[in-house]
Amino acid sequence: MIELKSYRDLTVWQKSMDLVVICYQLTSQFPKTEIYGLSSQIQRAAVSIPELIVDNYSLLITHYSPKPDTCNLQPATCCSVKPDT
């Protein structure tokens, strides 16, 4: 069992926020013609990852936790941004 006080304690949330910053830095270098196209799509996809983590953290705490300040976390995969292979 992992003691968590907030979703901000989750390493996956912290790393997803790092990804958001990286995506915004990279897309700021794209041509201005891509502001409403590819740049926007990448930014929205990156932002959705920490949003989904927070939503699911809240769900786990609300519905599955024996105590409000603890949470049993199982490995899970969330992928909104993935490279072409």
Number of C-alpha atoms within 10 A of each C-alpha: 8 10 10 15 12 13 18 14 11 16 10 15 19 13 12 19 18 13 18 20 14 14 18 17 12 13 18 13 10 12 10 11 9 14 13 9 10 14 20 14 14 18 20 16 16 23 19 17 21 23 14 14 18 17 12 13 17 14 12 16 19 13 9 14 14 11 9 13 12 17 19 13 12 6 4 5 4 10 9 12 16 7 4 4 3
